[in-house]
Amino acid sequence: MTFDRKDKSDSALLNFYKRLLYPRMVEEKMLILLRQGRIGKWFSGIGQEAIAVGSTMAMEAQEYILPMHRNLGVFTTRDIPLRKLMAQWQGKITGFTKGRDRSFHFGTQDYKIIGMISHLGPQMALADGIALADLIEHKEKATLVFTGEGATSEGDFHEALNVAAVWNLPVIFLIENNGYGLSTPINEQFKCKNLADKAIGYGIEGIQVDGNNILEVYDTLNSIATSIRKYPRPVLIECLTFRMRGHEEASGTKYIPQELFDKWAAKDPLKNFEQYLLEQNILTERLVQEISASFKTDIDQEIEIAFRDQEPTVDIQTELDDMFSPYLFEATEPTGSPREIRYLDAITDGLRTGMTKHENLVLMGQDIAEYGGAFKITDGFVKEFGKARVRNTPICESAIVGAGLGLSINGYKAVVEMQFADFVTCGFNQIVNNLAKTHYRWGEKADVVVRMPTGAGTGADPFHSQSNEAWFTKTPGLKVVYPAFPYDAKGLLLSAIDDPNPVMYFEHKYLYRSLSGNVPSGYYNIEIGKASILKHGTQLTIITYGLGVHWALSYLDENPEISATLVDLRSLQPWDKETVATAVKTTGRALILHEDTLTCGFGAELAAWISEHCFKYLDAPVMRCASADTAIPMSKTLEDSFLAKSSLPDTVKRLLAY
């Protein structure tokens, strides 16, 4: 291995050595603790330290780095105290995640490090969002994100690189090609000769470096970071290295040929650099021993302190509260003269008001810029707010949701439009595993609203008509709103934008142009989690939301002899238990109506809760009126039969006759 010191001083080279040695010694200590049974799991990066250390040293202290689980050198080079890291690994209350997540699955704004989740790849889109915030702010910064050779097969890899390329984002995508995903060798993972060649397909630069040569890693990263700060663009770097131990220690290495170990042992990044410094008379054997002894003392002390740190205490209310970033809703009464506008226009007005109030709000979605979106909701926004804040995206839902989270991490707000709610499946992982869990895991807000044009009634087939709110009401950490009227559509959207937590905002396509109502022209908000009582009656309570509200209103208007209390939930998570309970206790009968299919729809949760908490007030079983348990047909005749509206009269009759 050949080292080119360029203009680096002896003291600088000695610092490189210390930075390289320290994580190696920490890892060796971890392996001892593992054999002693004092820790339960370890993902070893032995043999790969030069990548983490060299690249981190090349980045400025206030630039974000998004590492993986084998990048201990990133954390130690950013000078995170070992005691804090050890507390994290051991699940102590003093760890970054308070015992809620494992190993390097955390972030820290103090050190500008954003950790991974177990699903390989999603952090690359976060890097896009972080870099986008810097780009909009005209900050000359770079962002570094790690991934492994295995994750280059993930759709997240493609989506993140493509977005970064299209938007000229200053992101360094660093691939650690260490030869194996768990046990699968690279010849079974990809066909191209070099992973750096993948850059060609995105129209960006691709560079391959010796990942075991710390000076080559540092010089390459330093040169690229310096360049893209001035001339923003993404760069793909492939660092060649080898995993000298198992994927994690329990999996072993029996599947790896011995000759590979022998070959890469000779390329050990620490031993080779140490030998080079000895030959250059920068190190002496005595100095090596002194540095090692000092590190050993520090490591032993820090680890033992962490072992004595407090374990998490069980407090379910704290756990529940920490699912969301603290936010105190302050009601604001409507301002401006009311005017009658369509449901669609109320959403437009809400977005415009939010964009004016929050200069750090960015809208993202397919065709939302000059075209104005599939439903023309953002028509004219580019002229009003500029393309930096109203962004057309490639067709890549996962990357755009992830970019929204990255924007939030770097001080922005994001509203992401799903062209149709059905398409959210392509971004599902980012929503349920990243947006929903980020604050609970390490205390970081996820200030993202996902707009969900939803619902049937337009003959739009099984892929443009689903009511999929139940996918998200089941997921802790997400707020879910579903307005039924123009007034609520604007007020709830503004509340969703103000709230620093992830909000799924469902808007019914059938109502876009078919429903109008009076909406104030100025700012106002509606508290998320508060239902609205539209009618008061004595015979039964109908609990519904979305288009179901209008089905119920129409039915009750056509049947004035039926006296019903009608509750429009408006919010599904959190939902207004107090209002529902009061209404049910008053009438003694509860009917839950929703457009979603019957089995495991949100109505099942409502029915279970009412049965559990209001049983003694009920005069009949809780009944559900929902759509058929089939996919949604396109034909109007079939669709009308499918929808819950068709069975509402019969369900009401059965409930009243009980």
N, C-alpha and C positions, 0 to 999 in steps of 0.2 A: 504494500500500500504506500503510495507516494503522497506526501503532504506538501502543499505550497502555502507557505506562511504569508506571502505577499508582504504587506507593510506592517504586519502585526508585531507589537513589541513582545519582549519576553514575558512581561507581566500579563499581557493579554492572553498569550498562549497558556500560561499557567492557570489563568482563570478558566479557560476552556477545559483544561484537565480536571480542575476541581469540580466544575459543573457536571462533567461526565462521570467522575468517580462517585460522587455522592449518591445519585439514584441507583447505581450498581450496588453500592454497599447497603442501601436500604432494602433493595430486592433480596440480597443475600440474607439479610436479617429476617425478612419475611419468610423465606424458605425454611430457616431454622425454626421460626415460630410455628410454621405449618407442621413440621415434623413433630414438634412438641405438643401439638394439639391446642395451642393457644389462639390460633386463628383458624378459620374454617375454609377459606378459599383464597386463591391468589392467581391473577393473570400476569404472567411474567413477561417483561419486555427486555430481558437480558439478551444482549447482542444487538438491540435496536436503539440503544440510548442516543447514539449520535444524531439521529433524525430529530427526536424530540428536543434535545438540548440545543443542537445547532440552529434549528429553525426558530426556536423561541428566542434565542439570543439575537437573531436577525430582526425580530419584530420590536417595535417601540412599545414601551410599557403600557400605554393607553390604547393599544390596538388589540382587538379581540382575537383570541385563539380558541378554536373548537376542537379539542383532542378526542382520542378514543381511549379504550380501557388499557392499552399497553403503552401509554405515554406519560409515565411517572415523571420523566425529565421535564415535561412542560410545567408541571406543578412545582417541582423543586427549583427550576430555573427562575420561575416567577416569585420565588422565596416565600411560598406558603409554609408556615411552620409545620414540621413533621408531626408535632403533637396533634395539630388540627386535622391533618390528613389521616393519622392513625385513628383518631376518634371517629372520623367518617367511615373508615374501613371496618371498624368494630361496632358500628351502629350506636355510638354514644350520643347523648343529648347535645354534647359540645361539637358534634360533627356538622357538616354543612347541611345535611338533610335531617338532623335530629333523630337519626335511626330509621328514617322512612325509606331510604333507598341505599343501594349498595355502591361499593368501590368508587369509581369515577363518574357515577351518574349524578352529577350536580353541576351547578354553575356558581360563580361568585363574581359579582360586579366589582368587588374590591380589587380583584386580581385580573379582571377582564378575561376570565376563562368560562366558557360555556360547555358543559360536559354533554356526553352522548346519552341516548337511551338504548335499550337492548336491541331495538330494531335498527339494523345497520342502514345508514344512509340519510336519515332525516335531518341530521345536523348540517348537511351541506346546504339545504334550502335556508336554514336559519342564517348561515353565513351570507347568503345573498341579501336577506333582509337587513342585516346589520350593515353590510356594505352600501346598500341602497340609501339608508339613512345618512351615512357619511357623504354619499354622492350628492344627495339633495341639499345637505348643509354646506356643500363645497369644502368639506374637510379633506385635507390631503392625508388620508389614512388607507392602510391595507388591512384585509382580514385574512386570517389563515385558518383553514379547516382541514382536518385529517380524515382520511378514510383508508380502508384496507383494500387489498386487491379483490377480495371476495365481494365487497359492496359495489364494485364497479359493474356487477351484473344486475344490481337493483335499479328499478325505474327511477328512484330518487336521485341516483348519480346522473343519469341522463337529463332529467328535468332540471336539476340545479345547474349543471354546466350550460345547458341550453339557455336558461333564463339569464345567467351571468353573461353569456356571450352576447345575447340580443341586447341586453341593457348596458353592456360595457362596465360591469361592476368590478371594482378592484379587489378581487378574491384570488387567493392562492389556494388551489385545490391540490393537496398533497396526498399521494397514494403511497402507503407503506406496502410495498410488494415483498412480503416475507415468505412466499413460497407455498403457504397452505392456508385455507380456511379450515377450521377445526382439523379434519383429516384429509380434505380434498385438495390434491395438488393442483397447481396452476394450469397444467395441461388439460384438466377436466373442468376448468372454470372459464377460460376464454381462448379464442382461436388466434387472435392477433399476436404478433411476435412481441411487441412492446406495448404496455398500457399507455405510455406517453403518446403513442400514435393515435389514440382515440381523440386527441385534441383536434386532429385534422377535420373530423366530422362536425366540429362545432365552430370551425374557423378561428381557433385560438392557438396560442403557442403551447407546445408540449416539449418538456425537457426531461431527460433521464439522468439521474446522478447516482453515484455510489453512496448509498445510505449509511454505510459504515465509516465513511470518511468525514469526520466532523467539520473539518475546514472546508471541504467541498460543499457540504450541505449548507453551512453558514454563508459562504461566499455567494452561492447560487441564490439562496433565499434573500440575502441582503440586497443583491443586485436587482432582483425582480421586485421586491417590496419598494425599493427606492424609486424604481421606474414607474410602477403602477400608482404610486401616490401622486405623481405628476401627470401621468397619462393613464387614466383609469381603464382597466381591462382585466379579464380573468386570465390566469396562466395555470396550466396543469403540469405538475411535477411528479414524476415517478421515482421514488427512492428504492433502490434495490437493496434488500437486506435479507435476513433469515431469522426464523423463529427458533431459537435454540432450545426452547422447552415446549411443553404442551400448550394447547389452546388455553387451558387452565390446568393447574397442576394435576388434578384428578384424572385428566384424560390421557396423560402419558404421551410417549413419542415412539411407540413400537412400530408405527406405520411408516416412519421416516427412515430411509436407507442410511446406514452408518457413514457411507462415503460423503453424503451431504453434510453431516455433522463435522466430519474431518475437514472438509473444504472450507466451511464457514467459520470453524473454530480458528483457523489460521487468519481469518479476516476480522477477528474480534476488534470492535472499535476502540475499546479502552486500552487493551494490551498494545495494540499497534501505535496508538497515539502516545502512550506512556513511553514506549521504546524510542519513538521519534524524539521526544523531549529529553530523554536521557542522552541520546546521541548528540543533541544540540546543546548539551550542558545547561539546559534550563531546569531540569530535574536532576536530583541525585537519589540514590537508593535510600539515603537517610531521610531526605525530604519526603519521599514517597511514604515511608514509615510514619513520619511525624503527621503528615496530612491524614493518613488512614487512621491513626490512633485518635486524632482529634475528632474526626468524623464518627468513629465508633463510639466514643464517649457521648457525643451529642445524640446520636441515634438511639443508643440504649436509654439515655435519660428521657428523651422525648417520648419514646414508646411506653416506658413504664409509667410516666405521668398520665398518658392517654388511657392506659389500662385501668387506672384508678378513677378516671372520670365517671360521672354519674350516668347510669342507664336511664333511658326514657321512662317517665312515669305515665301511667295510663290515665288519661282524662279525655273521654270521648267528646266532650264539648269543644275542647281545644282542637282535637283532630277535625271535627266538623267545621269549625271556624276557619281553620287554616287551608281548607280547600279553596278559599277565595281570598283575593287581595282585599284588605280592609277598604271599605267604601261607604261613606255616609251620604245617603240620598237626601238632597234638599229640594223639596217641592218648589217649583217655579210656576206661578200662575200664567196663563196665556197672555201674550201681548200682541198687539196688532189687531186690525179688524178681521173678523172671520169672513171667509169667502167659501163658496161651495165649489169644491174640486173633487176630482176622481180619486179613488184609492191609490192608483198609480201615481198621480200628481202629488199626493200627500207624502209618499215615499221620496219622490224627487225633492220636495220642499224640505223634508227632514234631512236628507243628505246635504243639500245646499246650506241649510242652517248650520249643520254640524261642521261642514268644511269652513264656513266663515268663522265659527266660534273657535275651532281648533286648527291653528295654522300648521300643526304637525300631523294632521290627518291625511292619510293616503288611501285612495280608492284603487282597487285592482280587480281585474276580471277580463274575460274574453269579450272583445269588441265593445268595451264600455267607453272608449275615448271618442274619436271623431264620429263613429257610427252611433254612439249613444246607448249601446247595449241592445240585446235582443228584443227588449220591450221598450226601448227608448227612454229609460228612466234617467240616464245620465246625459241625455242630449244637451249639448251646449256647455257641458262642464269643462271641457278642455279649453275653450275660449275664456271661460271665467276663472279657472283655477290653474291652468297650465298642465302640460303633459307630465311634468315631474310628479304631480300629485294625482293625476287621473291617468292610470296606466293600463293600456292594452297588454294582455298577457298571452304567451303561447298557451296551447291547450295542455295544461299541466297543473291540475288541481292541487296535487300534493306539494309541489314546489311553491305555489303561490300562498297556500295556507302557511307553510313553513316560513316563507319570506315575511308574511304578516307577523309571525312570532318574532322573527329577527328584528323587524322594525320596532316592535314593542320593547324588546330588550335594549335597543339603542335609542330609546326616548321618543318613539313615534307611536301613533295610533294607526290602525288599519281597518278598513272595511273591505272584505273580500266577497265578490259576487260569484255564486255558483250560477251558471247560465240557466240551469234547471236543478232543482233540489236533488233529483235522481243522480246527477253527476258527482255528488259529494262522495260517493263510494271511492272515487279515485283519489280523494284526499283524506280518507277516513282515519288512517293511522295518525296523521299529523293532528287531527282534531281530538281524537279520544285518548291518545297517548302522549301528545306533546302539549297542546293547548290546555287540555283539561287537568293535567297533573303537575304542570310546572310550578305553580305557586305552592301546592302542598309539598312538593319534593324539596324545593330549595328557596322558597319565599319570593320568587320573581313573578311579577304580574304578566299576564298574557292579554294584552289590550287589543283584542281582535274581535270584530263582529263579522260573522259569516252570514251573508244574505242568501235566503233559500226560497226562490220562486217555486211554489209547491202546488200540488193538488190537481184534482180531476175536474171534469165538467166541460172540457174543451175538445174531447175526442183526440187526445194527444198521444195515445198508446201507452204500453207498459213501461216505457223508458223516459217519459216526460210528464208523468202524472202521479207519481207515488206520493203518499203521505208518510214520510219517514221520521217524523218527530220522535217516535218511541226509541229509535236508535240512540238518541242523545239524551232523552230524559232519564235513561238508565245510567248514564255516565256521570259520576260525581265530578264536580269541577266546572261543569258547563251550565250556563243559564240559558233558558229557552223561552222565547216569547212568540206569540202568534196572534197578532191583532186582527180584528174582524171588521173594523170601521176605519175610515180615513183619519178621523181625529186620533184614534189610538195608534194608527200606523205611524204617524209623525211623532207623537209623544213618546211612544215606546222605542222608536228608532233613536231618538235623541238621548234617551236614557241609556240605551245600549252603547251608544258611542261614548257617552260620558263615563260609563262604568269601566274601570280598568281590568275587568275580568272578561273571559271569552263568552260571547253571547251568540247563540244560534237564533237568527231572526227569520221566522217563517212568514212569507207573504203570499197570499193566495192568488194565483194567476187569473182565476175566473173572476175575481173581484176587481182586477186592475182597471178595466174600463166599463164595468157593468154597475159599479156602485159609486155614488157621490155623497158628500156630506160637508157640513160646515167645519172648516179648519182655520184656526188663527194663523195669521201670516208671520208672526214673530216666534220667538223661542218659547217653548214650554216643555214640560216633561211629565211622564207618568211613571209611578214607582213600579219597578219590576217585582212581580209577586203579589199584586193586588188585583182581585177580580172585580167585575162590575155586575151589578144586578140590574137587568133590563126590564124585568116584569116581576110583580109580586102577586102570588096566588096562594091557594090553600090546599089544592088537591094533590099536587106533586111538584117536585123540583127537577128541572132539566138542567144538567150541567154540561156545557159544551164549549167550543172554541172554534175559531176560523170560520169556514163556510157553514159548519154545523149551526152556528148562531143564526144564520139567515134561513136555514131550513126550519129551525124551531120557530122563529118569528113568523114565517109564512104559514106554518101549520097552525099556530095559535091564532093568527088572524083569521084563518079559514074556519076555525072551530072555536068561536067565542064562548061556547058553553064550558070549555075546559079552563079551569082556574089554575095557572101554573106560575111558579117562581122560576125565572130564567136567569141562570148564572153564566156569564161569559167569563171564562177563566183569564183570558188575555195572556197570562204567563203560565207556563207548564213546569218550569223549574226556576225558582221556587214557585209553588202554587199556594193559593190562598185557602188554607185549611179552615181558618176561622169563619170566613164567609160561607164556605160550603157547608160546614157543620151547622151554622145557624139556620141556613135555608132548609137543610134536610130535617132538622129537628122541628121546624115550623110546620112542614107539610107531611112528614112521616113517610114519604115515598120519594125515591131517587131514581132518575133515569139519566144515564150517561150516554151522550151522543157524540160520536166523532166520525170523521171521514176515513180514518185509517181502518185497516182490516181488524177483525174482532180479536183474534188470538194474540195475546201479549201486546195489544195496543195500549196506549196510555190510560184508557178507560179501565183496564184491569187493575191498575194501581189505585185509581180513584175508588173503584168498587171495593177493593180490599180494605182500604183505609176507612171508608164509610162504615163498612160492616164491623170493623174492629172498634171504632170509636163512637159510632152513633147507633149501635144495634138496638139498644133499649127504646129508642125513639122511632124505630121503623115499624110500619104497619104492613110492609110487604118486602120481598127480597129486592135488593138493588139490581136493577136491570141495565143491560148495555144494549145500545143500538149502534151497530158499526157496519162497515162494509164487508162484503163477502171475503172469505179466506182464499182469494184467487189473485192472480196478477190482474192489472187493470186493462180491460179490453178497450179497443179503439172505437168500435162501432157505438154510435150514440145509444141505440137500443140496448146493447149489451152493457154499456157503461151506466146507463140509468138504472138498470136492474142491479148492477153491482153495488152502487152507492147506497150508503146507509139511509139516505132520504126515502128510498123506496119502502123501507120497512118501518119507518117512524110511526105511521098511524097505527099499525098493528101492535107495535111495542107499547105505545101509550095505552091502548085499549086493554092489553093484557095486564099492565101494571095497575090500572085503575080498577080492574075487575077482580084483583086478587083479594 
